[in-house]
């Protein structure tokens, strides 16, 4: 009786398919990573503003200026002054940032990220 040796592993075609799929997901990840990195920069700028003592008693224009100075340090370029809104609350302000980022993906397909975040800014600083 003769035993048959069987080969194990991937064929070249299946290896190329796996390589293409992994490459595509890496490409999409490279498009998404800067968008989320900027979002976390916006969140950290908002949280650091909330820790400022007396921030809730400042005028919205001054708060917005401080906010954009923090964003400038983090090289954030998608958040515009029109995306920043202030709502009055009992002991300060609520800072709301709502913006959209659009990056080209392939051909006429885009990756769109919509980001919405809010932070309470009180007179005493950090809550």
PyMOL commands that set and color helices and strands:
alter all, ss='L'
color gray80, all
select helices_A, chain A and resi 12-50+55-57+60-73+81-83
alter helices_A, ss='H'
color red, helices_A
select strands_A, chain A and resi 84-89+92-106+109-122
alter strands_A, ss='S'
color yellow, strands_A
deselect
rebuild
show_as cartoon
